[in-house]
Amino acid sequence: MSLIKKKYIFNKQHNKIAVQILVDTFKQNDEILENYALIQLMDEKQG
């Protein structure tokens, strides 16, 4: 498992309001989640 490099975005009060990650990292995580959801759906249909 690899670590995700992230950059926090802060507002004027120094509160974290967002996180930036690389687009490639986002796409990889998105694909992993979609595949996991598909497997869960397939398992549900079979069982």
Secondary structure by P-SEA (a helix, b strand, c coil): cbbbbbbbbbccccccccccccaaaaaaaaaaaaaaaaaaaaaaaac
